[in-house]
Amino acid sequence: CSDHIKGDGGSAKLDEETRARYLGKVFDIGEGIELSFTEEELAQIVHIYGEAIDFAVSIWDQFFKDGKNKADFELSIDETATPTTPLQHFFVANELTRRGVSFATMAPRFCGEFQKGIDYIGNLAQFDREMAVHAALARHFGYKLSIHSGSDKFSAFPSIGKHTHGVFHVKTAGTNWLEAMQVVAEVEPALYREVHTYALQAFPEATVYYHVTTNLDNIPALSTLTDAQLPGLFENNDSRQLNHITYGLIMNHGDFNARLYKLWKKHAEEYAKALDRHIGRHMKELDVPEH
């Protein structure tokens, strides 16, 4: 939907049906939360999300309507410059539901920053307050709340687990790569040094695809580190993001793909233990019961 979501600085001309559907009404979503729209708020929300909603409906009709495909339908509205307000969240969910779209998950844009491979950046008290409303909206309409770029957001996980009542979708796959690269740093430091050196070269290209605030000056020069110190780079947020967002370029460069997979196959047990530890921490902070 990103290509169809417009900026905040505008408003739409409201048709009579939309005006009648939303203006002058109070929407009770339960849990003591009530929402209502002013004409100005509604016009702005229709401007921002109107085309994205039409696009989502078209995808539903083409691929999912009448049970054509068995898959979860997820709507992502997190690619916006500003956080998704409760009114915006309600409007998008209500319009899709009204138009017959049955979606499994929705990903709003939360306050603060969910950057790749590092913890949440922002005001946790505000996040907690807003998460309570977003989670209530998801329950009201019957879908899971989706948290994109969810890897390593340990400080925010307790709030997510609590307010969603354990019903959520947290995207975490990215840091599986970081755990894999840390294994490389531990067992074959010479190869890691090659990959890290290339990642520094590839970083400007990678930033075209990701929003990060990485400062390469905060990453120690490899020449200053012993082999035993290399795994410590994965405790450095800037180094984590460097490794994270360049993964695609790394795997398509020279013979890195073949050499890395050979190493991971040989050291599969070490990687499995690293994943168990890392993803296990995610589960613990989200308060997911063990099975």
C-alpha positions, 0 to 999 in steps of 0.5 A: 500500500505504500505507493498509494498512501499520500502525505498528511498535507491535504484533504479530500472532498467528502461524498455524502455517503462518507459524511453520513457514515462517519460524521456526528457519530460516536464509535464505541470499540469497547474497553472504554474507548470511543472515537468520533470524527470532525469533518476536517479529520475525516477529510484528511484521513480520506485523502491519506488512505483513500487510494490505499484502501481501494488498492487493498480491495482490488488485491483482495478481489483479485487474489483472495475473494471467494477463497481463491487462495489460502493465505493470510491477508496482511495490510501494511500502512506503516510506510508513512511519515507520521504515526497512525492515529487511532482515528486513521486505524479505525477508518482503514479497518472499518472501510475494509471490513465494510467492503468485504475484505477479511484481513488477518493482520494490520501493521500500523505505523507506531510512534517512535522508531522501529529501525532494523536490528536494534531496540525501540527508539522513542518514548515508551510511556507514549508507546504503551498508551497508544499500543493499548488503543491499537490493540483494542481496535484489532480486537474490535475488528478481529485481526492481529496487530502486526509489528514490522521491523520487530526484531530486537525491540526488547524494551517495547515487547512487554507492552506489545505482549500485554496489550495484545493479550498475546495475539500479535505478529512480530516480524523478526527474521532480519536478526536471524542473519545477524546471529548467523554473521556473529557465528562467522565472526566467532569461527572464521574471523578472516572471512568475517573481516572480508564481509565487513569490509565489503559491507562498508563499501556497500552501505551507501547503496543499501541505505536506499532501501532502509531508513536507519540512522547508522553512524559508521564513525561509531564502528571500530576500525577492523585494524584496531580489533583482535579476532577475539573482539570481532563478535563484540561488533554485534553489541554495537548498534551501528555495526548491527545495522551495517551488517543488517541492511547490506545482507542482500548485497553481501550474498550477491557479491563474489563467492560470499554466498557459497563460502558463507553457506559452507560455513553455516552448514559446518557450524549448524549447531552453533547457529542453532544455539545462537538462534535459540538464545536470541529468539528465545529472548524475544519470546520471553520479553513478549511473554509467550508461554512455552509449549 
